[in-house]
Amino acid sequence: MTESIYQVTGMTCDHCVKTAQKELGDLPGVTDVRVRLVPEGVSEISVASTAPLDLAVVAAVLDEAGFDLVT
């Protein structure tokens, strides 16, 4: 089991949280997605998975959902 933590901007509400959880949760191997929402700031997303996730894939999924990965 691997846990990765990502810093994300662009999340403002519970709908954003649900969107991020669904999109990241659909990635192969992801078992859990938790979001610490900071409206108008940098939110934190914790992703548990069976293997490490490709950062480029995570960034693309978040971008498609309307969020920006802080690198």
VEXRO-325280 format. One record per residue (C-alpha): residue number from 1; x, y, z; residue in three letters. Coordinates in nm, 2 decimals, decimal comma, always signed. Layout:
<recs>
REC num   east  north     up residu
REC NUM      X      Y      Z    ALA
...
</recs>
This chain:
<recs>
REC num   east  north     up residu
REC   1  +0,00  +0,00  +0,00    MET
REC   2  +0,13  +0,35  -0,09    THR
REC   3  +0,00  +0,68  +0,03    GLU
REC   4  +0,07  +1,00  -0,17    SER
REC   5  -0,01  +1,35  -0,07    ILE
REC   6  -0,08  +1,62  -0,33    TYR
REC   7  -0,12  +2,00  -0,29    GLN
REC   8  -0,39  +2,14  -0,52    VAL
REC   9  -0,54  +2,48  -0,60    THR
REC  10  -0,87  +2,56  -0,75    GLY
REC  11  -1,09  +2,37  -0,51    MET
REC  12  -1,36  +2,59  -0,35    THR
REC  13  -1,65  +2,37  -0,22    CYS
REC  14  -1,78  +2,02  -0,14    ASP
REC  15  -1,86  +1,96  -0,50    HIS
REC  16  -1,49  +2,01  -0,59    CYS
REC  17  -1,40  +1,76  -0,32    VAL
REC  18  -1,64  +1,50  -0,46    LYS
REC  19  -1,52  +1,56  -0,81    THR
REC  20  -1,16  +1,51  -0,71    ALA
REC  21  -1,24  +1,20  -0,51    GLN
REC  22  -1,43  +1,04  -0,80    LYS
REC  23  -1,17  +1,12  -1,07    GLU
REC  24  -0,87  +1,01  -0,86    LEU
REC  25  -1,07  +0,72  -0,72    GLY
REC  26  -1,12  +0,59  -1,08    ASP
REC  27  -0,75  +0,55  -1,14    LEU
REC  28  -0,63  +0,18  -1,13    PRO
REC  29  -0,51  +0,07  -0,79    GLY
REC  30  -0,65  +0,36  -0,59    VAL
REC  31  -0,82  +0,24  -0,28    THR
REC  32  -0,89  +0,57  -0,09    ASP
REC  33  -0,90  +0,94  -0,16    VAL
REC  34  -0,92  +1,20  +0,12    ARG
REC  35  -0,94  +1,58  +0,07    VAL
REC  36  -0,86  +1,85  +0,32    ARG
REC  37  -1,04  +2,14  +0,16    LEU
REC  38  -0,90  +2,49  +0,19    VAL
REC  39  -1,13  +2,72  +0,00    PRO
REC  40  -0,95  +2,98  -0,20    GLU
REC  41  -0,62  +2,83  -0,09    GLY
REC  42  -0,41  +2,52  -0,12    VAL
REC  43  -0,60  +2,20  -0,05    SER
REC  44  -0,44  +1,87  +0,03    GLU
REC  45  -0,54  +1,54  -0,13    ILE
REC  46  -0,42  +1,21  +0,02    SER
REC  47  -0,44  +0,91  -0,21    VAL
REC  48  -0,39  +0,55  -0,10    ALA
REC  49  -0,31  +0,30  -0,38    SER
REC  50  -0,17  -0,05  -0,43    THR
REC  51  +0,13  +0,09  -0,61    ALA
REC  52  +0,29  +0,44  -0,66    PRO
REC  53  +0,09  +0,66  -0,90    LEU
REC  54  +0,25  +0,84  -1,20    ASP
REC  55  +0,26  +1,21  -1,11    LEU
REC  56  +0,19  +1,31  -1,47    ALA
REC  57  -0,13  +1,10  -1,47    VAL
REC  58  -0,24  +1,25  -1,14    VAL
REC  59  -0,17  +1,60  -1,27    ALA
REC  60  -0,36  +1,53  -1,59    ALA
REC  61  -0,67  +1,39  -1,40    VAL
REC  62  -0,67  +1,69  -1,17    LEU
REC  63  -0,63  +1,94  -1,46    ASP
REC  64  -0,92  +1,78  -1,65    GLU
REC  65  -1,13  +1,82  -1,34    ALA
REC  66  -1,04  +2,19  -1,32    GLY
REC  67  -0,78  +2,18  -1,05    PHE
REC  68  -0,41  +2,26  -1,05    ASP
REC  69  -0,14  +2,04  -0,89    LEU
REC  70  +0,11  +2,25  -0,70    VAL
REC  71  +0,46  +2,12  -0,78    THR
</recs>
